[in-house]
């Protein structure tokens, strides 16, 4: 496929694909020219903030068809790894079905500095926002990423890291979805309203549901939401409260999931559960 695309570029012909494709911008340039990243899953190391950092990237063949594609950044919890959170949540399988790329970084000593959480990264004052932006840039250097469709999600400490990106890197992410975590950076001063889907477990003994409600309240204020609400039930064990009148039309949502303890709903951790956070979050991202 790649050699065919290359030949057609030489001829100045755009490849017609089922997915929307801007074969070139107004001056005829190919946005994917020179982006020859390999298909498959691999670990990449980069220097960021004076540290050697690593991340796991999964690029399915369906995301390498000559068009700019979404990028989903996934953050693990404390004691986790990028490779493990990819396997736990099932993001690579959804990426293969839907044609996008996923990337999951490795926190310093398996933790992220999300503000007042979590050690040892917090104690070491690791610049994990800087690392995230460096990681995204490294992926963009090899792969044809749509800059308007870069998303972030994470579990537990990774959810708090997702919220820190909302606070400090809102211009870089089209939408964000923290799962089983909370805001851990005060004050939080996003540069612009951003779509947020907050998912918390009602009976979570590690991150109480009240912290999810606190995060939602902060997001309502920061996204300049009015009083209008709607309610959705995506599964028998989940209900979502949606603020429908926020600045710039951004969707701001809190989903409550029942009977899951401190887990990522669905995925390998709870495959029989009726609510699948990975599928639900992708639906939220894809709608942006």
Buried (B, 14 or more C-beta within 10 A) or exposed (E): EEEEBEEBBEEEEBBEEEEEBBBBEEEEEBBBEEBEBEBEBEEBEBEBBEEEBBBBBBBBEBBBBBBBBBBBBBBBBBEBBBBBBBBBBBBBBBBBEBBBBBBBBBBBEBBBBBBEBBEBBBEEEBBBBBBBBBBBEBBBEBBBBBEEBBBBBBBBBBBBBBBBBBBBBBEBBBBBBBBBBBBBBEEBEBEEBBBBBBBBBBEBEBBBBEBBBEBBEBBBEBBBBEEEEEEEEBBEBBBBBBBBEBBEEBBBBBBBBBEBEBBBBBBEBBEEBBBBBBBBBBEBBEEB
